[in-house]
Structure formats: C-alpha cells, structure tokens
Amino acid sequence: MNNETSERIDVPNIVSEEECQFFIENGYLVVPDLLTDKEIEEIRGDAVTLARGEYNCDGIDPVPETVTDQQAIGRILCIHQPHYVSETIEKYVKHPKICGILSQITAAHLPFWDGSVKCMQSMLFVKPPNFQGQAWHQDEIYIPTRDRSLIGAWIAMDDATIDNGCLWVLPGSHRQGYLYPQRNHENPDEFDFAQESFGFDESDEIPVEVEAGTLVFFNGYLLHRSRKNRGDTFRRVLVNHYCNSWSLLPWSIQEGERPADADRRCIVPVSGVDPYAWKGYDEPPKRISSRFCKAIEELPPMTEGGE
Ligand SMILES: O=C(O)CCC(=O)C(=O)O
C-alpha cells in the first residue's frame, strides 16, 4: 500500500472573496446565471429519460410508449443517485464552473484547505404541482463528514418561487456545528415522510426564490426546508452533495466498521486531489431509488396513454 494521491483536477475560480465570506458567515450562497438555457434543457431531457425508465438499471421500470413524458415525470418527487446510471447527470456533478465554486467555498472555514472536493450524492427533484416538500433538516444528519464540510449544490432547473415550493433557509444556523434532534412531523400534507429537525427559533427563515440556471450552495449544517408545490408548474432541481476530499466519509456505517476510520469510496473527485486514491473506488451500483410523499400515494394508477 502506498499513499499516492490522485492526479490533480484543476478548476477555475468563479466567485469573489466577498462571496466566499458570505458563504462562511451565512451558510449559503446564491449564484445566478451559472448554467445556460441549453444546459438546463439537457438536464430536463435527462429527467424524462430517467423517469421513463430508459436507463438499464434497477429502481425505475420502463413505462409504456403510450405514456407521455409529462405523465412519466409527473409521478416523481425525487430520484436518488441518478449520477450512478446517467452520464448526463455525472457531467453536471463535474461541471467545471460548479466545481470551481466548490473548490473555493466547500471547506473555506478550515485553515490550510487546498480546494479538494469529492461528490457522494445526487438527487433529482421533479416536485410536480401538489407534491410535498421537505421538513426542516440539516444534511449532515444523513451524510456525516469529519470536518463540517458537507455542501449541497442546488441547480434550479425551473424558476423556484414561494408558490411552487422553493428552498427556505435559516441563515447562520450552521455556525456552531450543532445537529438538532429529529422527530416525526404531523404535517404529511406539507412535507414528505422524512423526519423534521426541531428545537430552534425559525422566525428568521428566508425564502430563496431564484431563476432557472441559478446555483444555490448550502452548508451541511444549515437548517433548510421546502414547502408543498402550490403552483401549476414543476419545480425541478438537481442537487448534488460534496465534501472536502481530505475528510473521510463515514456514511452508512456497516457492521464491523469503526466510526473513526469508516470511509465510503463510491465517490467522484471533482477538484484538487483525492488523498485517499490509494484505497481505490467502489463501483456505483446500477440502481436508483425514488422518494415518496402523500401526493404520490394519492395518484391514480398510470394507465397506458391515459390520465
Ligand atoms: O429542494 C428541495 O425541495 C429540498 C432539497 C433539500 O432539502 C436538500 O437537498 O437537502
């Protein structure tokens, strides 16, 4: 065994010192117009391919040809890990402008950080009209890092508004690195079935209304949520999660593993070096999964070509 790192991935600097500082202090950063209309159209097209079950993978079965694209995606709240099966989504996981920003802010709270970043998760939200949002949570509850460097890069594929269920954040709530307890919520009409974080003052929450092509970056300790889509358009988002490559990734600890050195290796390096390249990489399973909410349970069965 040797301790060789991976080859360095160079990405451009995109945001200013002030924007980096804003992220460190507030736990989120909005960058408008980062992706072009053509790029957004490409991700939207891939959402249809995924929803139609056209990738050869477990998780979403192919739908009959008579089912329209709108009907196919109209049944999806969120697909987890689409980059495992879709080269298009993987391309956006590695998008140089997005990764350039990640190389500037992901672990900017740490002295000596060299801009190295790796990706471990993608989620494609479609969130059709009437579909539920996600209750208050912090992403590090689900994906722990060793150095508070988890970050979401939230790509708006549609204009996201209060009406159609945009993101809401509690600025500064990441600062102490405190993980709030979670419980089952009693609002299945507003939020999906995931638990809610509680025990904090939410009165300073703000909506993050953005136009398609905007990126919203948020730290893994930032409290955030999104509400039900009360509009009449989809609210599509591709949100990818990353962290400092120098942090181990003790995610989904398996039997016999120690929290101190557990390290999931189904990752994609996207900037700088991967200091643990010598461990090798796990092949992603050819599997995606779907997230559920009350609106999905209430849908009539899909009939061929019908409503
Ligand atoms: O976009 C949303 O509705 C929620 C996204 C979210 O909560 C997350 O990525 O952690």
The ligand as a Tripos MOL2 file, in Angstrom:
@<TRIPOS>MOLECULE
LIG
   10     9     1     0     0
SMALL
NO_CHARGES

@<TRIPOS>ATOM
      1 O1        -35.1850   21.2460   -2.9550 O.co2     1 LIG1
      2 C1        -35.8340   20.8010   -2.0360 C.2       1 LIG1
      3 O2        -37.0530   20.7910   -2.0480 O.co2     1 LIG1
      4 C2        -35.1500   20.2580   -0.8110 C.3       1 LIG1
      5 C3        -33.7000   19.9690   -1.0290 C.3       1 LIG1
      6 C4        -33.0590   19.5360    0.2200 C.2       1 LIG1
      7 O3        -33.6240   19.6010    1.2760 O.2       1 LIG1
      8 C5        -31.7000   19.0210    0.2060 C.2       1 LIG1
      9 O4        -31.1010   18.9170   -0.8560 O.co2     1 LIG1
     10 O5        -31.1880   18.6950    1.2770 O.co2     1 LIG1
@<TRIPOS>BOND
     1     1     2 2
     2     2     3 1
     3     2     4 1
     4     4     5 1
     5     5     6 1
     6     6     7 2
     7     6     8 1
     8     8     9 2
     9     8    10 1
@<TRIPOS>SUBSTRUCTURE
     1 LIG1         1 GROUP 0 **** ****
